Amino acid sequence: MTPVLDLQDVSIRRGAKTILDHVSWTVADGERWVVLGRNGAGKTTMLQIAAGRMHPSSGTAHVLGERLGAVDVFELRPRIGVASAALADRIPGSETVLDVVLTAAYGMTGRWREQYEALDHERARALLDVFGVGGLAERTFGTLSEGERKRTQIARSLMTDPELLLLDEPAAGLDLGGREELVAALAELARDRRSPVLVLVTHHVEEIPEGFTHGLLLRDGRVHAAGPLEEVLTAERLSETFDVALQVDRHGGRWSARAAH
């Protein structure tokens, strides 16, 4: 079966700086991946490649069976859902929550003159309901709390029924309650076999929802470890990734890490 993501020997260079250094990574259908690493490790850059918004300086990247550089990315991108802070910054604060989700159908971040069918409205409202913000459909995006914005973005990312869903630090900036609500919603998504392949970037193992299957650790732009979560999220590997001695625990389906004493 063709991998959903297949990066082989991928490097990204900007001038004299190497952001990703000979990265190889394969994601198969049905898998749910979390990507962890320190600031500057290359996590967001790798997601940009997976989203078809950045091409490797060297190496090859196949996304949904298509090779970047040999495919029309404007046809590829609607097959990929993305939720990120960079995307949120482009959404007008005056846009209604319903329109924030609807406009994903055209790959836009604001209503213009496009027309939507009743089925589009029904799907957008159903997605908002799934993530607990259905009652905010007529509110403007700029009036939402950070947690409400995050859940709206994830609803938006699913509007086109993508085959691949990329989540870049979706819990960043949330308080404890907001984080747990979001993690619970993502756990439901992860457990649903009809859901797209999921890739979640985070700094914190506490933000990994139940149902995630695989982990990738990045260190200085290189893959430090990749594979099933139980093999990757060890104290030794996480300590090496974050340059601090860590104790790692698992409680049910959730993970935690703290400094080892």
C-alpha contacts under 8 A as a table, 3 or more apart, distances in Angstrom:
res1	aa1	res2	aa2	distance
2	T	28	A	7.65
2	T	64	L	7.90
2	T	65	G	6.30
3	P	6	D	6.08
3	P	26	T	6.61
3	P	27	V	5.84
3	P	28	A	4.73
3	P	29	D	6.59
3	P	64	L	7.01
3	P	65	G	6.82
4	V	26	T	7.67
4	V	27	V	5.60
4	V	28	A	5.38
4	V	29	D	5.95
4	V	62	H	7.86
4	V	63	V	5.96
4	V	64	L	4.63
4	V	65	G	6.52
4	V	164	L	7.58
4	V	197	V	7.75
5	L	25	W	7.53
5	L	26	T	5.49
5	L	27	V	4.92
5	L	28	A	7.00
5	L	50	A	7.07
5	L	61	A	7.58
5	L	62	H	5.86
5	L	63	V	4.85
5	L	64	L	6.20
5	L	65	G	7.56
6	D	24	S	7.53
6	D	25	W	5.91
6	D	26	T	4.48
6	D	27	V	6.48
6	D	61	A	5.83
6	D	62	H	5.05
6	D	63	V	6.59
7	L	10	V	6.13
7	L	23	V	6.85
7	L	24	S	4.95
7	L	25	W	5.03
7	L	26	T	6.24
7	L	59	G	7.68
7	L	60	T	5.97
7	L	61	A	4.49
7	L	62	H	6.34
8	Q	22	H	7.59
8	Q	23	V	6.45
8	Q	24	S	4.37
8	Q	25	W	6.66
8	Q	59	G	5.79
8	Q	60	T	5.33
8	Q	61	A	6.39
9	D	21	D	7.82
9	D	22	H	4.21
9	D	23	V	4.93
9	D	24	S	5.07
9	D	58	S	7.43
9	D	59	G	4.79
9	D	60	T	6.79
10	V	20	L	7.04
10	V	21	D	6.75
10	V	22	H	4.76
10	V	23	V	4.81
10	V	24	S	6.41
10	V	56	P	5.92
10	V	57	S	7.38
10	V	58	S	5.65
10	V	59	G	4.23
10	V	60	T	6.02
10	V	61	A	7.08
11	S	18	T	7.32
11	S	19	I	7.32
11	S	20	L	4.79
11	S	21	D	4.69
11	S	22	H	4.94
11	S	23	V	6.43
11	S	56	P	5.82
11	S	57	S	5.64
11	S	58	S	5.30
11	S	59	G	6.40
12	I	18	T	5.96
12	I	19	I	5.41
12	I	20	L	4.91
12	I	21	D	6.82
12	I	56	P	5.44
12	I	57	S	4.92
12	I	58	S	7.01
13	R	16	A	6.98
13	R	17	K	5.66
13	R	18	T	4.41
13	R	19	I	5.82
13	R	20	L	7.19
13	R	57	S	6.13
14	R	17	K	5.24
14	R	18	T	6.40
14	R	19	I	7.36
15	G	18	T	7.95
18	T	21	D	6.36
18	T	221	G	7.52
19	I	40	G	7.96
19	I	41	A	7.53
19	I	42	G	5.83
19	I	45	T	7.63
19	I	220	D	7.72
19	I	221	G	5.48
20	L	23	V	6.52
20	L	42	G	5.96
20	L	45	T	7.73
20	L	46	M	7.69
20	L	220	D	7.76
20	L	221	G	4.22
20	L	222	R	6.27
21	D	221	G	5.33
21	D	222	R	5.38
22	H	59	G	7.45
22	H	222	R	6.85
23	V	221	G	7.74
23	V	222	R	5.93
23	V	223	V	6.15
24	S	223	V	7.56
25	W	226	A	7.91
27	V	31	E	6.85
27	V	33	W	7.98
28	A	31	E	5.88
28	A	197	V	8.00
29	D	197	V	6.20
30	G	193	R	7.21
30	G	196	P	7.40
30	G	197	V	5.64
31	E	197	V	5.78
31	E	198	L	6.93
31	E	212	F	7.54
31	E	213	T	6.17
31	E	214	H	7.03
32	R	190	A	6.78
32	R	197	V	5.92
32	R	198	L	4.72
32	R	199	V	6.05
32	R	211	G	7.44
32	R	212	F	4.76
32	R	213	T	5.20
32	R	214	H	6.08
33	W	198	L	6.06
33	W	199	V	4.72
33	W	200	L	6.18
33	W	212	F	6.14
33	W	213	T	6.17
33	W	214	H	4.66
33	W	215	G	5.37
33	W	216	L	7.28
34	V	199	V	5.71
34	V	200	L	4.63
34	V	201	V	5.77
34	V	202	T	7.26
34	V	208	I	7.09
34	V	212	F	7.25
34	V	214	H	6.41
34	V	215	G	4.87
34	V	216	L	6.30
35	V	43	K	6.81
35	V	199	V	7.27
35	V	200	L	6.07
35	V	201	V	4.71
35	V	202	T	6.39
35	V	215	G	5.90
35	V	216	L	4.77
35	V	217	L	5.99
35	V	218	L	7.38
36	L	43	K	7.26
36	L	201	V	6.22
36	L	202	T	5.61
36	L	203	H	5.59
36	L	204	H	7.44
36	L	205	V	7.97
36	L	215	G	7.61
36	L	216	L	6.30
36	L	217	L	5.04
36	L	218	L	6.27
37	G	41	A	5.76
37	G	43	K	7.00
37	G	202	T	7.75
37	G	203	H	6.17
37	G	217	L	5.77
37	G	218	L	4.99
37	G	219	R	6.11
37	G	241	T	6.32
37	G	242	F	6.69
38	R	41	A	5.44
38	R	203	H	6.78
38	R	218	L	7.73
38	R	219	R	7.09
38	R	241	T	7.31
38	R	242	F	5.93
39	N	42	G	7.86
40	G	43	K	7.51
40	G	220	D	7.23
40	G	221	G	7.88
41	A	218	L	5.83
41	A	219	R	5.34
41	A	220	D	4.76
41	A	221	G	5.01
41	A	222	R	7.77
42	G	45	T	5.21
42	G	46	M	6.18
42	G	218	L	7.06
42	G	220	D	7.21
42	G	221	G	5.11
43	K	46	M	5.28
43	K	47	L	6.47
43	K	201	V	6.72
43	K	218	L	7.07
44	T	47	L	4.99
44	T	48	Q	6.24
44	T	168	D	6.91
44	T	201	V	7.50
45	T	48	Q	4.99
45	T	49	I	6.55
45	T	54	M	7.93
46	M	49	I	5.19
46	M	50	A	6.34
47	L	50	A	4.86
47	L	51	A	6.04
47	L	166	L	7.00
47	L	168	D	7.62
48	Q	51	A	5.04
48	Q	52	G	6.38
48	Q	53	R	5.25
48	Q	54	M	5.53
49	I	52	G	5.15
49	I	53	R	5.79
49	I	54	M	4.77
49	I	55	H	6.09
49	I	56	P	7.34
49	I	61	A	7.61
50	A	53	R	7.63
50	A	63	V	6.35
50	A	166	L	7.98
51	A	54	M	7.70
51	A	63	V	7.99
51	A	77	R	6.69
51	A	80	I	6.43
51	A	82	V	7.35
51	A	166	L	7.45
52	G	55	H	7.24
52	G	63	V	7.45
52	G	68	L	6.93
52	G	73	V	6.18
52	G	76	L	7.31
52	G	77	R	6.43
53	R	73	V	7.85
55	H	61	A	7.84
55	H	68	L	6.40
55	H	69	G	6.99
56	P	59	G	6.36
56	P	60	T	6.90
56	P	61	A	7.19
60	T	67	R	7.25
60	T	68	L	7.46
61	A	67	R	5.80
61	A	68	L	5.78
62	H	65	G	5.62
62	H	66	E	5.10
62	H	67	R	4.24
62	H	68	L	6.05
63	V	66	E	5.21
63	V	67	R	6.38
63	V	68	L	7.17
64	L	163	E	7.83
66	E	70	A	7.48
66	E	71	V	6.28
67	R	70	A	5.53
67	R	71	V	6.24
68	L	71	V	5.93
68	L	73	V	7.66
71	V	76	L	7.54
72	D	75	E	5.54
72	D	76	L	6.53
73	V	76	L	4.70
73	V	77	R	5.81
74	F	77	R	5.55
74	F	78	P	7.32
75	E	78	P	6.43
75	E	79	R	7.83
76	L	79	R	5.68
76	L	80	I	7.27
77	R	80	I	5.25
77	R	81	G	7.88
78	P	81	G	7.20
78	P	105	A	7.90
78	P	107	G	6.91
78	P	160	T	6.61
78	P	162	P	6.99
79	R	160	T	7.11
79	R	161	D	7.45
79	R	162	P	4.60
79	R	163	E	5.65
79	R	164	L	6.83
80	I	162	P	5.03
80	I	163	E	6.09
80	I	164	L	4.91
80	I	165	L	5.86
80	I	166	L	7.49
81	G	157	S	4.41
81	G	158	L	5.94
81	G	160	T	7.49
81	G	161	D	7.97
81	G	162	P	5.52
81	G	163	E	7.78
81	G	164	L	6.13
81	G	165	L	4.52
81	G	166	L	6.05
82	V	154	I	7.76
82	V	157	S	5.28
82	V	165	L	5.92
82	V	166	L	4.83
82	V	167	L	6.02
82	V	168	D	7.88
83	A	87	L	6.75
83	A	88	A	7.68
83	A	153	Q	5.69
83	A	154	I	5.81
83	A	156	R	7.96
83	A	157	S	5.97
83	A	166	L	6.41
83	A	167	L	5.01
83	A	168	D	6.23
83	A	170	P	7.16
84	S	87	L	5.31
84	S	88	A	6.32
84	S	153	Q	7.91
84	S	167	L	6.27
84	S	168	D	4.91
84	S	169	E	6.97
84	S	170	P	6.82
85	A	88	A	4.97
85	A	89	D	6.23
85	A	168	D	7.40
85	A	169	E	7.97
86	A	89	D	5.30
86	A	90	R	6.91
87	L	90	R	5.35
87	L	91	I	6.91
88	A	91	I	5.34
88	A	153	Q	7.27
89	D	92	P	7.83
90	R	109	T	6.61
91	I	95	E	7.35
91	I	100	V	7.34
91	I	109	T	5.22
91	I	110	G	6.63
91	I	141	F	7.91
92	P	95	E	5.47
92	P	109	T	7.34
92	P	110	G	6.63
92	P	141	F	7.34
92	P	142	G	7.48
93	G	140	T	6.41
93	G	141	F	4.99
93	G	142	G	3.89
93	G	143	T	7.49
94	S	140	T	5.36
94	S	141	F	6.28
94	S	142	G	6.17
95	E	99	D	6.35
95	E	100	V	6.37
95	E	110	G	6.65
95	E	111	R	7.67
95	E	140	T	5.30
95	E	141	F	5.69
95	E	142	G	7.69
96	T	99	D	5.19
96	T	100	V	6.24
96	T	137	A	6.67
96	T	138	E	5.55
96	T	139	R	5.42
96	T	140	T	4.13
96	T	141	F	5.72
97	V	100	V	5.04
97	V	101	V	6.67
97	V	136	L	6.60
97	V	137	A	4.83
97	V	138	E	6.09
97	V	139	R	5.86
97	V	140	T	5.70
97	V	141	F	5.44
97	V	152	T	7.03
98	L	101	V	5.44
98	L	102	L	6.16
98	L	124	A	6.63
98	L	125	R	6.93
98	L	128	L	8.00
98	L	137	A	4.69
98	L	138	E	6.42
99	D	102	L	4.74
99	D	103	T	5.82
99	D	110	G	7.31
99	D	111	R	6.74
100	V	103	T	5.75
100	V	104	A	7.17
100	V	109	T	6.60
100	V	110	G	6.87
100	V	141	F	7.57
100	V	152	T	7.71
100	V	153	Q	7.89
100	V	156	R	6.69
101	V	104	A	5.73
101	V	105	A	7.97
101	V	124	A	5.84
101	V	152	T	7.18
101	V	153	Q	7.44
101	V	155	A	6.51
101	V	156	R	4.12
101	V	157	S	7.72
101	V	159	M	6.56
102	L	105	A	5.94
102	L	116	Y	7.86
102	L	120	D	6.84
102	L	121	H	6.96
102	L	124	A	5.90
102	L	156	R	7.23
102	L	159	M	7.11
103	T	106	Y	5.58
103	T	107	G	6.35
103	T	108	M	5.21
103	T	109	T	6.02
103	T	110	G	6.33
103	T	111	R	6.39
104	A	107	G	4.61
104	A	108	M	5.67
104	A	109	T	6.97
104	A	156	R	6.11
104	A	157	S	7.14
104	A	159	M	6.18
104	A	160	T	6.89
105	A	108	M	7.57
105	A	159	M	6.31
105	A	160	T	5.63
108	M	111	R	7.52
111	R	114	E	7.11
116	Y	120	D	6.00
116	Y	121	H	7.21
117	E	120	D	5.29
117	E	121	H	6.73
118	A	121	H	5.16
118	A	122	E	6.22
119	L	122	E	4.97
119	L	123	R	6.12
120	D	123	R	5.20
120	D	124	A	6.16
121	H	124	A	5.17
121	H	125	R	6.17
122	E	125	R	5.29
122	E	126	A	6.08
123	R	126	A	5.04
123	R	127	L	6.18
123	R	159	M	7.20
124	A	127	L	5.25
124	A	128	L	6.31
124	A	155	A	7.60
124	A	156	R	7.65
124	A	159	M	6.54
125	R	128	L	5.08
125	R	129	D	6.20
125	R	134	G	6.18
125	R	137	A	7.33
126	A	129	D	5.04
126	A	130	V	6.30
126	A	134	G	7.48
127	L	130	V	5.03
127	L	131	F	6.58
127	L	134	G	7.81
127	L	155	A	5.23
127	L	156	R	7.80
127	L	158	L	7.61
127	L	159	M	7.54
128	L	131	F	5.38
128	L	132	G	6.27
128	L	133	V	5.13
128	L	134	G	4.51
128	L	137	A	7.54
128	L	151	R	7.91
128	L	152	T	6.61
128	L	155	A	5.77
129	D	132	G	5.02
129	D	133	V	5.71
129	D	134	G	4.22
129	D	135	G	7.65
130	V	133	V	7.74
130	V	134	G	7.72
130	V	155	A	7.92
130	V	185	A	7.99
131	F	134	G	7.60
131	F	151	R	5.84
131	F	152	T	7.46
131	F	155	A	6.79
131	F	185	A	6.39
132	G	135	G	7.77
132	G	151	R	7.67
133	V	136	L	5.41
133	V	137	A	7.19
133	V	148	E	6.75
133	V	151	R	7.20
133	V	152	T	6.96
134	G	137	A	5.65
135	G	138	E	7.86
136	L	139	R	5.23
139	R	143	T	7.10
139	R	144	L	7.77
140	T	143	T	5.67
140	T	144	L	7.20
141	F	144	L	5.60
141	F	149	R	7.00
144	L	147	G	7.90
144	L	148	E	5.66
144	L	149	R	5.91
145	S	148	E	5.14
145	S	149	R	6.19
146	E	149	R	5.10
146	E	150	K	6.26
146	E	173	G	7.01
146	E	174	L	6.43
147	G	150	K	5.14
147	G	151	R	6.37
147	G	171	A	7.95
147	G	174	L	5.95
147	G	178	G	5.46
147	G	179	R	7.58
147	G	182	L	7.71
148	E	151	R	5.27
148	E	152	T	6.12
149	R	152	T	5.04
149	R	153	Q	6.15
150	K	153	Q	5.15
150	K	154	I	6.43
150	K	170	P	6.27
150	K	171	A	7.46
151	R	154	I	5.17
151	R	155	A	6.26
151	R	182	L	6.96
152	T	155	A	5.08
152	T	156	R	6.15
153	Q	156	R	4.92
153	Q	157	S	6.14
154	I	157	S	4.94
154	I	158	L	6.58
154	I	167	L	7.97
155	A	158	L	5.43
155	A	159	M	6.64
156	R	159	M	5.24
157	S	160	T	7.34
157	S	162	P	7.85
157	S	165	L	7.20
158	L	161	D	5.28
158	L	162	P	6.16
158	L	165	L	7.62
159	M	162	P	7.63
161	D	196	P	7.94
162	P	165	L	6.60
162	P	196	P	6.31
163	E	196	P	4.76
163	E	197	V	6.40
164	L	196	P	5.10
164	L	197	V	4.84
164	L	198	L	6.19
164	L	199	V	7.89
165	L	196	P	6.11
165	L	197	V	6.07
165	L	198	L	4.96
165	L	199	V	6.31
166	L	198	L	6.15
166	L	199	V	4.98
166	L	200	L	6.15
167	L	170	P	5.99
167	L	198	L	7.71
167	L	199	V	6.18
167	L	200	L	4.76
167	L	201	V	6.17
168	D	200	L	6.10
168	D	201	V	4.87
168	D	202	T	6.91
169	E	172	A	5.50
169	E	200	L	7.06
169	E	201	V	5.27
169	E	202	T	4.83
169	E	203	H	7.62
170	P	201	V	8.00
170	P	202	T	7.79
171	A	174	L	5.64
171	A	178	G	7.93
171	A	179	R	5.58
171	A	182	L	7.07
171	A	183	V	7.90
171	A	207	E	7.19
174	L	177	G	7.77
174	L	178	G	5.42
174	L	179	R	5.47
175	D	178	G	5.27
175	D	179	R	6.00
176	L	179	R	5.12
176	L	180	E	6.21
177	G	180	E	5.27
177	G	181	E	6.25
178	G	181	E	5.19
178	G	182	L	6.22
179	R	182	L	5.19
179	R	183	V	6.06
179	R	207	E	7.54
180	E	183	V	5.02
180	E	184	A	6.02
181	E	184	A	5.21
181	E	185	A	6.33
182	L	185	A	5.09
182	L	186	L	6.22
183	V	186	L	5.07
183	V	187	A	6.07
183	V	207	E	6.47
183	V	208	I	7.19
183	V	209	P	5.28
184	A	187	A	5.01
184	A	188	E	6.45
184	A	209	P	6.75
185	A	188	E	5.26
185	A	189	L	6.45
186	L	189	L	4.90
186	L	190	A	6.04
186	L	209	P	6.20
187	A	190	A	4.97
187	A	191	R	6.21
187	A	209	P	4.87
187	A	210	E	5.07
187	A	211	G	5.84
187	A	212	F	7.75
188	E	191	R	5.28
188	E	192	D	6.41
188	E	211	G	7.98
189	L	192	D	5.34
189	L	195	S	6.22
190	A	193	R	7.58
190	A	195	S	6.87
190	A	198	L	7.33
190	A	209	P	7.81
190	A	210	E	7.45
190	A	211	G	5.23
190	A	212	F	6.36
191	R	210	E	7.94
191	R	211	G	5.39
192	D	195	S	5.49
202	T	205	V	7.56
202	T	207	E	7.14
204	H	207	E	5.63
204	H	208	I	7.55
205	V	208	I	5.47
205	V	255	W	5.69
205	V	256	S	5.72
205	V	257	A	6.73
206	E	254	R	6.79
206	E	255	W	5.38
206	E	256	S	5.06
206	E	257	A	7.47
208	I	212	F	7.15
208	I	254	R	6.84
208	I	255	W	7.04
209	P	212	F	6.26
209	P	253	G	7.73
209	P	254	R	6.73
210	E	253	G	5.07
210	E	254	R	6.09
211	G	253	G	7.53
212	F	229	L	7.83
213	T	228	P	5.88
213	T	229	L	5.82
214	H	226	A	7.42
214	H	227	G	5.39
214	H	228	P	4.23
214	H	229	L	4.62
214	H	232	V	7.92
215	G	225	A	7.87
215	G	226	A	5.64
215	G	227	G	5.66
215	G	228	P	6.10
215	G	229	L	5.08
215	G	232	V	6.08
215	G	233	L	7.41
216	L	223	V	7.13
216	L	224	H	7.64
216	L	225	A	5.81
216	L	226	A	4.36
216	L	227	G	6.74
216	L	232	V	7.31
217	L	223	V	6.01
217	L	224	H	5.32
217	L	225	A	5.15
217	L	226	A	6.34
217	L	232	V	7.62
217	L	238	L	7.80
217	L	241	T	6.77
218	L	221	G	6.11
218	L	222	R	5.52
218	L	223	V	4.79
218	L	224	H	5.44
218	L	225	A	7.36
218	L	241	T	6.93
219	R	222	R	5.34
219	R	223	V	6.40
219	R	224	H	5.89
219	R	241	T	5.59
219	R	242	F	7.88
223	V	226	A	7.13
224	H	237	R	7.85
224	H	241	T	7.08
225	A	232	V	6.17
225	A	237	R	7.42
226	A	232	V	6.24
227	G	231	E	6.58
227	G	232	V	6.13
228	P	231	E	5.51
228	P	232	V	6.33
229	L	232	V	5.05
229	L	233	L	5.68
230	E	233	L	5.80
230	E	234	T	7.26
231	E	234	T	6.61
232	V	237	R	6.78
232	V	238	L	7.97
233	L	237	R	6.73
233	L	238	L	6.31
233	L	248	V	7.54
234	T	237	R	5.39
234	T	238	L	6.07
234	T	248	V	6.54
235	A	238	L	5.34
235	A	239	S	5.83
235	A	245	A	7.74
235	A	246	L	5.68
235	A	247	Q	5.49
235	A	248	V	5.25
236	E	239	S	5.21
236	E	240	E	6.28
236	E	245	A	7.96
236	E	246	L	7.67
237	R	240	E	5.17
237	R	241	T	6.15
238	L	241	T	4.92
238	L	242	F	6.12
238	L	246	L	6.98
239	S	242	F	5.40
239	S	243	D	5.56
239	S	244	V	5.08
239	S	245	A	4.91
239	S	246	L	5.25
240	E	243	D	5.12
240	E	244	V	6.96
240	E	245	A	7.82
244	V	259	A	7.21
245	A	259	A	5.86
245	A	260	A	5.49
246	L	257	A	6.32
246	L	258	R	5.47
246	L	259	A	4.50
246	L	260	A	4.75
247	Q	257	A	5.55
247	Q	258	R	5.40
247	Q	259	A	5.95
247	Q	260	A	4.98
248	V	255	W	7.32
248	V	256	S	5.82
248	V	257	A	4.46
248	V	258	R	6.76
249	D	255	W	5.82
249	D	256	S	5.29
249	D	257	A	6.31
250	R	253	G	6.85
250	R	254	R	5.68
250	R	255	W	4.47
250	R	256	S	6.30
251	H	254	R	5.35
251	H	255	W	6.29
251	H	256	S	7.99
